[in-house]
Amino acid sequence: MTQHPFYRTAIERLLNDSPITREDAIKNLREFLMVGEYGLAFDTMCSWIYEDDLEISSSYHDRLRELADDMDAVEVVENLREHIHDE
């Protein structure tokens, strides 16, 4: 991955805007980012959203999808389609 700084920044922004509120989960994700485990951080963030059945907006999903396309992690984001809830 040649775009490490880009991935870290993009994932941090997604995390800040995510519906994840569990402090331990947020701490773990930040630790992954600190050690350069960007793929693991992204996959884990998406998995927690999915497993905790958290709602996301379609615009947030689009942001996830855009990064997933670049990181070759589309499948994990596509699983989140059922969690899209726009009012």
C-alpha positions in Angstrom: 0.0 0.0 0.0 1.6 3.2 -1.1 -1.1 5.5 0.3 -0.7 4.8 4.0 -1.2 8.4 5.1 -4.3 8.7 2.9 -5.7 5.5 4.4 -5.1 6.5 8.0 -6.7 9.9 7.5 -9.7 8.5 5.6 -10.3 5.8 8.2 -10.0 8.2 11.1 -12.6 10.4 9.4 -14.9 7.5 8.9 -14.4 6.4 12.5 -15.2 9.9 13.8 -18.4 9.9 11.8 -19.3 6.3 12.5 -22.2 5.1 14.6 -19.7 3.2 16.8 -19.9 4.5 20.4 -18.2 1.7 22.3 -15.1 3.2 23.8 -13.2 -0.1 23.7 -14.0 -0.6 20.0 -12.9 3.0 19.2 -9.7 2.5 21.2 -8.9 -0.7 19.4 -9.4 0.9 16.0 -7.2 3.8 16.8 -4.5 1.4 18.0 -4.7 -0.5 14.6 -4.3 2.9 12.9 -1.3 3.8 15.0 0.6 0.7 14.1 -0.3 1.0 10.4 -2.8 -1.9 10.2 -5.1 0.1 7.9 -6.8 -2.9 6.3 -7.5 -4.5 9.7 -8.8 -1.2 11.0 -11.2 -0.8 8.1 -12.4 -4.4 8.1 -12.9 -4.3 11.9 -14.8 -1.0 11.7 -17.2 -2.4 9.1 -17.6 -5.7 10.9 -18.5 -3.9 14.2 -21.1 -1.8 12.3 -22.5 -4.9 10.8 -22.4 -7.2 13.9 -23.8 -4.5 16.2 -26.6 -3.8 13.7 -25.8 -0.1 13.6 -27.6 2.2 11.2 -25.6 4.2 8.6 -26.7 6.8 6.1 -26.4 6.2 2.4 -23.8 9.0 2.2 -21.7 7.3 4.9 -22.0 4.0 3.0 -20.8 5.8 -0.2 -17.8 7.0 1.7 -17.1 3.5 2.9 -17.5 2.2 -0.6 -15.1 4.7 -2.1 -12.4 3.7 0.3 -13.2 0.0 -0.1 -12.8 0.3 -3.8 -9.3 1.7 -3.3 -8.4 -0.8 -0.6 -9.9 -3.8 -2.4 -12.3 -4.5 0.4 -15.6 -4.1 -1.4 -17.3 -7.2 0.0 -17.3 -6.1 3.6 -18.9 -2.8 2.7 -21.5 -4.3 0.5 -22.7 -6.4 3.5 -23.6 -3.1 5.1 -26.2 -2.1 2.6 -28.9 -3.6 4.8 -27.9 -1.1 7.5 -28.6 2.0 5.5 -31.3 4.1 7.0 -32.0 7.6 5.7 -34.8 9.6 7.0 
